[in-house]
Amino acid sequence: MIWTRHVLHKIEWGMLTTKGKQLGKKYPLQLLAAAVFFLLIYAIYVVISLRFYMQVGEREPAALYTQFVKMSLLLLGAGIVLSRNKLKRQEYQFYFLNSAIQSVPFVLCAYFFPVLFCFLMAGLLFLPLVLGLLITGVTPSLYWIIVVCITCGMLALYTLSSWMLVRIGVSRFVSKTKEHLLLQTIGFAGFQVFIFLLFQKAVQMIHVWPAIYLTLLVILLSAGWLWVKGLAACYVHQMFMQLKTEIKSFSYQKIRMTSSFLTHLRQEMVYFIRSAVFKEQGILFLFLVCLTVGLPFVFTPEETGWLYAFIVQFALKEILIMLPLMIGREYHLNQRAIFMLNTSKGAYILSRILFYYTINLFIYFMYIGLAYLVIGIESEGHGLASLSILFMTVMAACTGFVVKISDFNKLFVIVMMIAVFSFIDMLLLQWLSANMFLLATAYLFGSLAFFSCIYAVMVKRPILR
């Protein structure tokens, strides 16, 4: 416990507070505006959710508990996959190799704040439903509070141990140095589905044997702790083994063309294909396609339409926002290499904006096309959707230049970007939906404004001409 508190205080909390102080000193008004904006967005979400809950919402606590488990597993899975490389950072390596800390507290502390953030998001999503229960006169008992708390701890331990088990298995039987993210994610998703199905079966005994179910949760929590304890040492060893992975060589001369625009386009294509973001978002897209295909087999037509709209408005936006965010991240990481290219600002930024805009259009139209072919849901307004995607792409690219994207803040930036863009899109549709020409013009001028900000302020000399 001493080492656990030490790691949380010195490394995790230390980095969090240092980063917060730096951002607070550098962008005080922007952070205050972002906080106020987030509260406004969340207030709108609470009002809409309460209205929907009071009309057609589920009043049974067991059903809400099952939905909470499902959403928590999805968020925990996404959080652990996105923060999977935390232990490869130099701070963790140096601390582990130069201290007497054991592998179990080391792993738990490394994933503590990503897991806490996932549960915080799940709590904010389900808070309006809890308020709806209180308004309708249904007060959660102490039993349900204890069950939810134990369930959160158990889900965190089982999700983390499932990821460690899959990663260790892939390193043992496939490759000890390469990551194989697709294979790991498929195995991890299988474990998550298996855990949820077990929960779904076990929840049925709450009404009949509530004390037995609580005892079962305590037993499973203890088993999850033992599972993590048994896998932690091997997992840390495997993570350090992957640090020996060879880096593919890259020659700028091999892709140089007569046009600097085409040269940068090919360079960004090579970077995109080799990056881990391409693998992550490709896996997420396949998951969304599989989820959409399975909707009619599980839900009613009305619920299928509502869930499809939710996927398009939020889950698909995560992919469309995450990809152009990497333009700014690459710029911050490789400024010396970009300086050596001796290229102009226009060729550098315009080629990357157009590349990711094309990728986003391809993703969007492929998804809605597959949805139309498989479940028969037809979408309209493709021209406005294309302009909206352009606005989203340029806005995300500008954010990538303003905020230095890392594993530490990636989840927070994505959530804030989805909330901000959804709010702006909602306001534009509410004010200008009567005149499609004005709405299209607003998207174009917004895109031009963010592009001008990047061109005039973010990319500058002497890095680019």
N, C-alpha and C positions, 0 to 999 in steps of 0.2 A: 504493500500500500504506500510506503514511503516513496518508492521509485515512481509509482503511478502518479501521485500528487506532484512529484518533482517534474515529470515529463509534461503533465498538463499545465503546470505553472510556468516552467521555463521555456518550453518549446511551443506548445500549442497556444496557450493563452498569451504568452509573450509575443509570438508572431501576430496574433489577432489584435492585441492592444496596440502594438507598434504600428501595424498597418492602419488601424483605425485613427490613431493620432496623426499619422502622416496625411491621411486623406482629410481629416478634420481641419488641419492647419492649411492645407493646400486648397481644398474646395469646401469651405464652411457653408456658404450660401447655397451651393449646388446640392450638398448633402441634405440641408434643411428643406430645400424645395423637393428633393426626391422623397424624403420622409413624409412630407405633407401630401405629396401626390400619391404615394403608396397607401396612406391612410384613406384618401378619398376613393381610390380604386377599391380598396377592401370594403369600405362602407357601402359602395354601390353593389358589390358582390353579396354582402350580407343582406341588403334589402331585397335583391332579386331572389336569393336563395330562400329567404323567409317567405316571400310571396309564393314561390313555387311549392315550398314544403307545406304551407297552410292549405294549399289547394289539393295537391295530389301526393304529398309526402308520406313516407312510411313512418308509422307511429310506434312500431314495435322495437324496443331497445336491442333485441337479439339480431334483428335484421340490420340495424345501423351498426352494430358491433361487427357483423360480418363484412359490411362495406368498408368499415374502417380498417379491418385486417387486410382486405384486398388492396386498398389504396396505399397503406403503409408498406406492403410488400413491393408494390410498383415503385414507390419513391425510394425505398431503401435499396432496391436493386439498381436503380438508375444512379443513386448517390455513390454507391460503392464502386460501380463500374467507372464512373467519371473520375473518382479519386483513387483509382487503383494503383497509381504510380507514386503515391505520396512517400512510400518508404524508400524510393530510389533517390530522393533528394539528399543533398550532401549533409544537411543539418542532422537528419535522422541517422545516416550512416556513421557520421563522426560520433554522435552521442552514443549509439549502440555499441560501437567498437571500442570506445574509450570510457565506458562506465560498467558497473556491475548489474545493470538492469537486465531482467529476464525478458524472454520473448513475448510472454502473455501480456503484461502491462504495456509493453512497447507497441504491440499491435492494437490493443484496445484504445490506447491514448491517441494513436495515429488516426483512427477512424471515429473518434469520439464526436468531434464537432460536425463532420459530414452526417453522421447518424442523427445527432441532435437537431441539425437543420432540417432533415427529412421529416422527423417527428413534429417539428414546429410547423412545417408546411401542412402536414396532415391535420394537425390540430386546428390551424387556421381555416382549412377547408371544411372541417366538420363542426366548427364552432356555431355557425348559423343553425345547424340541425339540432344541436344541444339547446340553443336558445328557443328553437321551435318547440322542443319537448317541454321546456319550462313554461312557455307561454300557454301551451295547451293543458297544463296542470300535471304533466308527467315529470316527477322529480327523480333523477337517477339516485339509486340507493348506494350505500357504502359498499355493498357487495360488488356493484358494477364498477365503481371507481377502483377497487382493489384488482378486479379482473383485468381492467384496461391497463393499469400500471404494470402488472406482471406480464401481460401479453406484449407490451412494448419492449420490455427487457428480453423476453424470449424471442420475439421476432428479430431483434437486433443481433442476438447471439447466433441464431440459426441462419440468418442471411449471411453474416460474416463467415461463419464456419462453412457454409455451402460454397461460397466463393473461394475460400482457401482450399477446400477439398478439390474443387474442379481445377483450380490453377496448379495444385500439386500433381494431380493426376495427369494433366496435359504435359507438364514438365517431365514427368517420369516416363510416359509412354510415347510422346510425340517429339518434343524438343526441349532441352534444358536451357537454351539461351534465347530462343525466339518466343514471342508472346502468344501468337495464334488466338487473337481476340475473338474471332467469329466462333471458333470451336469452344472457347471458354464461355462465351455468352450463351450459346445454345445449351450447354450443360447446366449453366447457372440458372437459366430460365426454366429448364426442366425441374430442377430442385425447387424453385419458387412455386411453380404450379403444384408440385407434389405437396409442399407444405400447406398451401392454401386449401387443397382438397381435403387434407387431414383436418384442418381447422373446420372446414364446412361440415364434415361428419361429426366432429367432436362437439360443435356448438349445439347440436340437437339435444344433448343431454342436460343443457342448462335448465330447461323447464322441469325436467324430471328429477335429476340429481345435481342440484347446484353445488353442494359441498364437494361431491366427487369431482366435478369439473374443475373447481378451484384447486383441489389436491393434485389433479392431473397437470394443471398448469405449473404448479410448483415443482413437480417431478421433472417436467419437460424443461423448465428453466435450469434446474440443476444439471440435467443431461446436456443442455446446450453449453453451459459453462465448462463442463468436462471435455466436450467436443472441441471447443476453442482452445482449451489448455493443451490438448493432445496434438493439435495441428499447428500451433503458433510457431514453434521452433523450426519445423520443416518449411513452413511458409516463408519465414524471414530468410532462411538459407536459400530458398529458391529465388526470392526477389533479388538477393545479392548476386546470385549466379547470372541472372539476366543482364546485369550491368556489363557483362563481357560480350554482349551482342555486337557484332561488327557493324559499322556504319557504312552504308553504300556510298561509293564515291560519286561525285557529281562534277562534271566538267562543263563549264559555261561555253567553251569553244564548240562543243558538240552540237549545241542547240542554237548557236548564233545564226541569224538570218540577215538578209539585206535590210529588212524593216525592223526597227527597234520594237515596234508594237507587237509584231508576230514573235519576236524573240522573247519578250516578257510573257506573252501568252503561253508559249511552250514551256517556259521556266515555271510559271505558276501551275501548269498542268502536271509537271513532274513533281513539284512540291506537294500538290493536292493528293496525288495518287499515293505518295509515300507517307503521308502524315497519318497519325492515329485518328484524327478527326474524321477523315474519310471512312475509316473502318467503323467508328462509333456511330456516325449518322447513317451509314449504310445498314448497319444492324438494326437501328431504331426504325428505319423506313421499312425493312422487311417485317419487323414486328408489327408495325401499324397496318401493313397490308394483310398479314395473317389475322390480326384482330378484327379488321373490317370484314374479311371474308366470313369469319365465324359469328358475326353479330346476328344475322337472321336465324341461326340455329338455336340461339339462347334467348333472345329478346323478342318482344312484340314489334310490329312495324313502327309504331309510334316511338318506342324506346330506341329502336335501331336508328331512326332518323335523328333523334336527339343526340345519341352517342356519336353518330357520324359527324354532326355539326360540331360537337365538342372536340373531336379528333382534328378536324380541319382548322378550327379556330385556335387551338392551343398546342396540341401535340405536333402537328405538322409545322406550325410556326417555329417550334424549337429548332427543327432542322433548317428552315429557311433563314433563321437568325444566326444560328451557330456557324454556318459556313462562311459568310462574309465577315464575321467577327475576327476570323483568322488573318485577314489582310493587315490589320493594325498590329496584331501579335507578331506576325512575321517581320513587319517593319521595325518594331522595337527590338527584336532579338537579333536581326541581321543587318544592323545599320552600317557596320564596317564593310560587309560584303556588298551591300547596295551602293555604298560610296565608290567602291572599286569599279563598279559597272560604268560610271560616268554617263548616266542616262538622264533624260528629261523627266519632269514631273508628270507631264501628260501621258507619255508612253507607259510609265510605271503604274499610275493609279487607274487610268482608263481601261487598260487591258485587264486588270484584275476585277474591276467592277463589272465589266461586260462578261467576263468568264463566270463569275459567281451568279450573276443575274441569269445567264443562260442555264446554269446548273439548277437554280431555283425554279425557273420556268419548267424545265424538264421534270423535276421532281413533282411539282404541283399537278401538271397535266397528266403525268403518268398515274398519279394516285387517283385523281378524279375519274380518269378513263377506266382504270381497273375497278373502281367502285361502281361505275355505271354498268360495266360488263358483268360483274359478279352479283351485285345486290340490287341493281336497277335504279339507283339514285342518280338523277340527272342534275347537273349544276348549270347555272346561267351566269351571264355577265362576265364572260371570260376576258373581254377587253379591259374592263375595270379591274378585274383580278390581276391581270398582267401589270397594270400601272401600280396597283397596291403592292405587288411583290417588288417592283422596282423601288418604290418608296421605302419598303422594309429593308431591302438589300443595302441601299445607300445609307440609311439610318444606322443599320447594324455595323457597316464598315466604319462610319464616323465614330461610333461608340468604341470600336476596337482600337482606334487611334487615341481616343481620350482616356480610356481605362486600359491599363496593362493587364491583359487576360492571363490568368495562371490557374493551376489546379486549386489554389486557395479560394479564389473568388468566382470561379466559372459558374457554379450553380446559382449564386446570387445575381450575377449579371444577366444570365439567361432569364431567370424569373422576372427580374425588373424590366427587361426589354420586352418580354411578352405582355406584361401588364401595361407598360407605357404605350406600346404600339396598338394594343387592343383598345385602350381608352381613346387615343387619337383617332383611330379608325371609326370608333363608335360615334364620336363627335362629328366627324366629317360626314358620315352617313346620315346622321340625324339632321344636320343643318343643310346639306347640299344634295340629299337623295332626290329631291324633286327635279333637279337640273343635272343630268348626267355630264353635260359638258363642263359645268363648273366643278363637279367632283373630280373629273379627269384632270382638269387644269390644276386643281389643288394638289393632287398626287404628283403631277409633273413639277410644279413649283417647289413642293417640299423636297423632292428628290434633288432638284437643282440647288436648293439651298444647302443641303447636307454635303453635296459634292463640292460646292464652292468652298465650304468650310474646310473640307479635307485638303483641297487643292491649294487654298490660300494660307492656311494656318498650320495644318498638321504635317504635311510633307514639305520640307524646307531645305534650304542650303545649309551646309555644304554637302549634305547627303545626296540630294538630287539637284540637277540643274534647273 
